[in-house]
Amino acid sequence: MNEQAWKEQAGLEPCPFCEQPLTIGGGVNPYGRCDTKGCWMNASRISVAIDDPKMVAIWNTRHLVQQAIAAERGEVENARDILSGLSSYLGAGLGDDATTLKQFDERIRWGIDHIGSVYRNRAAQVVEECSKRPRTTWGEVKRAIMDDTTLPTAASTDHEATIAQLRDRVAGLEEIPSHIAEQVLSMGRAEWGATSEKTSAEHLADFENTLRLTRENFNLEDIPVQMHGLYLEGAETILCHTGTSPNSGANAQALVGAWNWLYDQCKARALLTQNEVG
């Protein structure tokens, strides 16, 4: 029986590594092996007895597994392309082959949060503008927000132009100093917390220990230094301290920005409510 006849009778699949047909040899004890130079199967000199149906079935299963793996890899690459396009559309960059799926996730989340923040800020501005007009109803404010054309819409067919416009608006609406942005991103998200119940003396001892740890961590001498924090504007009322480390000043400035943004939103809403009632 010739080589082609053996292949047809055995139903032998190609090499799972290089996808090339196997070469048949062995005469009365036929076997198939890969003769493709550079292929792992060729270098390993692995062969399969093609007159044994069980061995052929095992061989073909290997090939099907490799096909399934290749298909999965293709799906992953397609998913990466989709994530890359979405990341670019949201203004977070295309990424490259070294960009991990986790990094794409972080980029996309940042893009969505950032665009949402820009729109919320603009909506708050519209609310404040409307609040200056007596007896403005909430329905009129909502229509004003929906009709506002200051920002580009996500339905724009020119994605690159949309992102460019959005970046221009972000630059105008949210001027965040680079050192503040870098500090906040390096620290991560925050959460509210509280210590256990302690006396003033115990809290003071804990605070003194915190100052000591800061000096040790940043190799600082125990000399007079500034204590950074969040204060009410024009007063010495302390909202919170951020510490004495080299990063404490930037942390305090970031908190001031966040606090004042929240204050402006609450003020706009209060003005609107006042007009609705009046």
Secondary structure, 3 states (H helix, E strand, C coil): CCHHHHHHHHCCCCCCCCCCCCEEECCCCCEEECCCCCCHHHHHCCEEECCCHHHHHHHHHHHHHHHHHHHHHHHHHHHHHHHHHHHHHCCCCCCCCCCCHHHHHHHHHHHHHHHHHHHHHHHHHHHHHHHCCCCCCHHHHHHHHHHCCCCCCCCCCCHHHHHHHHHHHHHHHCCCCHHHHHHHHHHCCCCCCCCCCCCHHHHHHHHHHHHHHHHHHHCCCCCCCCCEEEECCCCCCEEEEEECCCCHHHHHHHHHHHHHHHHHHHHHHHHHHHHHHC
